[in-house]
Amino acid sequence: MIARFTRQISFFAPAAVMSAWATVMLHTAASGHLNRLLSPTFRSYVFTAAIILLILSALHLMLYQPVSVTDATPPSKRLRQMGRWLVLLLPVVAASILSPSALSSTTLANRTTYDSTAGVTPMPTMSDASKENVQAALSTDPNQPVPMEVTDLVTISHSPEMIKTFTGRQIRTIGFFAAPPGQSQKLVRWMMWCCAADAQPVSVELGGNTSGNWKDTQWLEVTGTAEFPSTLGRVIPKINVTNIKPTKEPDEPYLSP
């Protein structure tokens, strides 16, 4: 009885483990939680890995032969047994060969911190979608709030020409609220290059009418005028708030370059 139970465990365990990992991956993607963990660039790899694990699970069950291999075992059965173990070893070998170094030059560049204040993280150029929104807003009613991301405001703060264009302009953006001890209130978004492990906070200061019982990490929609005051020769973007209200978390909580 015990021997039979042991054989059953040996038969199902490897396939069950691979299937479980595949199920976890697919559930993470289907529930939207994957958006908190990976940049959009890498999410398709999760689906691919899950499908491969399911295929490997099926192959393992098909190739498994619950009999001992002896000298009298036919060559065909020997090959099936070898194939079964190769199926188990393939994911481990692939991960050890194909996975990049955790301490790469990209990781070093992304995590370099020059200061603790807002706007110090190197920003990408303004996204195409933001450029289109900004140009559309600027070409119409100048009193209409321009939809922007927090990272766009930080990018603008690095360009004197853009600062002149946007200083005093009505803008609208979303982010989560933060009030660090001894510092001004901030609106924050996370910038993700690869995954949650390398995400860095990017923020703008909030001034003006910020009254409300806001909690840390609460998502807010903020409307106000853009300001770019210079402190010790360094420009820090700021929103002079005219309206602030709660909003739901966006589908993409992290921003990507």
C-alpha positions, 0 to 999 in steps of 0.5 A, a space after each residue: 500500500 505504501 509502495 503504491 502511494 509512493 509511486 503515485 506521488 512520484 507520478 503526479 508530483 513533478 507535473 503538479 508542481 509545474 502546473 501549479 506554477 503555471 496556474 499562479 502565473 496565469 491567475 496573476 495576469 488575469 487578476 491584473 496583479 501582474 501590472 504591479 510586478 512587471 513592466 508591459 515589455 516583459 508581461 508576454 513572457 509570463 504567458 509564454 512561461 505558463 504555457 510552456 510549463 503546462 506543456 511540460 507537465 503534460 509531456 511528463 505524464 505521457 513519458 513517465 513509466 512507473 517501473 524500475 529500469 533494469 538491464 532487461 528494459 527495452 531501449 524505447 523505455 529507457 529513452 522515455 525515462 530519459 526524456 521524462 527527466 530532461 523535461 524536469 531539468 529543462 526549466 532549471 537549465 534554461 533559467 540558469 543559462 538565460 537569466 540575466 545578471 541581477 547586478 547589470 549596468 542597467 540596474 546600476 544606472 536605474 537605481 542610482 540616487 543623487 538626492 532625496 528630493 523630487 525630480 532627481 531620477 533620470 526621466 525618459 522623454 515625454 511619452 507620445 501619448 502625453 505629447 499628443 494630449 499636451 499639443 491638443 490642449 495647448 492648441 485649444 483653450 489655454 484655460 483647459 487643464 492639460 492632462 499630464 503624468 507626474 513624470 512629464 512634469 519632472 521632464 519639463 523641469 529639466 528644459 528651460 524652454 518647456 518651463 517657460 511654456 508650462 509655467 502657470 498653465 492649468 494641468 491635471 494629473 493623478 498619483 498617490 498622496 504622500 506626506 513625508 515627515 518634515 517635508 511638503 505634501 507630494 503627489 507620487 508615481 512609481 517609475 518601473 524599468 523592468 519589474 517592481 524590484 527596480 521601481 523608483 518613486 517620482 514626485 511633484 510637490 503640492 501647494 495651494 488648496 490641498 485640504 482634505 483628509 487624505 491618507 498616504 498612498 491614497 490615489 488622487 486626481 489633482 488640478 492646478 497650475 504648474 510651477 517650477 521654482 528653483 532652489 539652490 539652482 535646482 528646479 523642483 516641479 510643483 502644482 498649485 492645487 485648485 481642485 483635488 479629489 479621490 480617484 481609483 487606481 489606474 490600470 497601470 499603477 506603475 509608469 514605464 519609460 
